[in-house]
Amino acid sequence: MPKTPRSATSLGPRTTTVLMDESASQFSFDNVLGVDSESPDTYVPLMLHDRTEADTTEGLSPVAMRLLQAATDMKQSPDSYERAFLARQLIQCTFPHSDPGNIPIWSRTNGNLTLSIRPLYDEEEGAHKYPYGTIPRLFLYWMVTEAARTKKRKLYLGQTYPDFMRKLGLNPANGGVRSDSRRLKDQIERMLRATISFKQTFKKDGKTGDAWLDMQIGPEAVLWWNFDKDSQNSLFESYIELSEKFYSAITSSPIPLDLRALRALRKSPLSLDLYSLICHKTYSARKDNDTKTIPWEGLHRQMGAEYKELRNFKQKVVATVRKIRLVYPQMKVDLSEAGMHIHPAPLAIPERSGAEPVTYTINAPLLKRERIGSEAKPRRVNRNTTA
């Protein structure tokens, strides 16, 4: 039986025991799962270093250990998922990875959809302040999930500020100017007070038209901040009231995600964005019984504008997809010189009970995609996949 989702959304860490048994090498961060050269559907460890079982976890960074723990947890308890949600529009066009700087407007385009942000303007500093990085994304996951769970525009943050930080997977114990608590306060204000716009261009019967929606995320909020480490500090019923337009946009068929994966990937904006995109496109591929291909140029415009060189962006995506495969091992994603290819596969979060099972078959020959590089020469293989 699938695990009943928790009543409150939390992106905070969970304690996981890493079992060092005969299968532990499959989850070593140095043995990141890749594509078998003989079968694109069979994922085998890429042996980057030879390690013994005893020292598999020695010397791993906190990020690597978190991925290892998440992969182990998800393999041991595949049905113990926790649902999170994100709006389709915010998957198609993502927030900035880094600070765009002191400019009056920022935009990102994916196909015929453009996301624009008009940021909060700080009159004292004379600066435009954009939401950027991982914290706005974690906060968005929480907002969309809570709105979907409660079906209300007014969202309460909880009893204490440290508890709310833990829900987002942040550390309330660290201090200083760059502490999680101060960065969260700064990024929440930047996000809630920014104006975001979606503009779509469409063509029909030889005519061209534009449609747009301008909205503020949280035009009303009462937030109590306390940077003390004492967990008893109350938030005094801090709340956010989403605008009606934003609430309608994010609760209209949001994409389900696995909170365990979000916890593991939470340090990287690109990892969070690519994971959400792969989940979204896997659902579409499964529904349409067809492979979804995203050209490199389009993917770069969609979520890689901070990378000036497309070559560097490709290399980053390759490394990131390997990490994502650890927490979403059932995905079927290939990379080639043409772009990213997402095939029908089991969903990261199972469909709710009562939904009709989906059967898919791939009969067409596919290009075998082994690596990205100028010398890579794809060859055709026949593959039949049925589930």
Phi, psi and omega in degrees: 000134178296149181288136177292129181301151179293153182288336179237140182286130180219128174258009183291163183291150173243148179281127182228135176269124179270114182272122181266070179255198185294340181263001186297329182298336179293340183250010175293134180299331178283346177251053184301135184293134180228197183257129178296137182293342180262332182219114182292349178265354182251118183261125182233158180296137171268109187281094181277328179216148175272118179232149175275164180300326184291327186250021183301322184261001182286136175079006179284143176288164177303323179295315179296318180295323178296319177295318178299315180296317181296317180298317179295315180300316185287331177286319181289326183228070185296336181267359182270046181280161175231126185283136165231166182222153172216142182293143181303318183299325182276355169270319181293323177228121189256164178287164180299144174281323180231169184295120179293345180096189186273072178236151188283339181208145179229143182217158176217136186241138174226104182065239180260011180248130179236129173259127177239144178234125170256112192278169170297135178253121179270108184292325180295318181270347183062041186225145171274131185242108182266147166285133182204162175087201186280326186299313176301326178293314178299320178293322176297315178304315181296314182298312182295319181293317179294319178296320178291325182285314185271340184057037179226151178280334182270117184246130179261138186279343180120192187278321183225156178294315176302321179296320179295321177299319180295326176301327180271001181081018181261163186256110180283353186274334183283157185231187179098176182298325182262023180293156178301323183295317180287323178293323178296314178303313182297313184287327176297315180295320178299318183288310186294332184260001175278158173251124179249147183228138171247128178234132181234131176255134182220157179233139180204129178053041178078005180248150180245137179221164177233143173226140180216159179220118177256133182203151172262141185290304184229083183291346179227131179201149170231113185233125177256124182251136174216117186269006175293153182276354181292118184291351181274356180294122186277150174272000179049050178056046174297140182212162175231133174249115182288148175294152182299322181292317180293318179301315180297321182293317187277341181260005177269097180054058177292158183270126178283138180229163179263120181301328180297321178291320180297321177299317184290330187258006195292349181274354185232118177301319181295321178298315178297316181294315181292321177300313180298318180296316181296320177298316181296312183288329175297319177298315180295317180297320180294317181294318183270355183054050186204147177285136177258124180247129177246112180299151181303319182297319179292319178295323178296317178294324185289317185214012182233024184299336180288344178265111184292321181264126179300325180300316179294323179295318178302313181298321179293320179296318179303310180296322182289320179298324177298319178295316182298325181298334177295322183259356175219065188293339182277356179291155177236096184233128175244150176238135178218181177296338180281334181146206179260132183242118184247116186262161173305135184199167174303144181285154177297323175241124181301149177295150182297151181302141182101342179285144180289137178295147181254129176249130182228149180221132175250113181251338184289145176296140181242153173288131177281121187247107186257323182196169179251127180172163183294335182268354184294128179239103181292146175232158185274140175226156175260135181220130173245122181233126179226137176218000000 
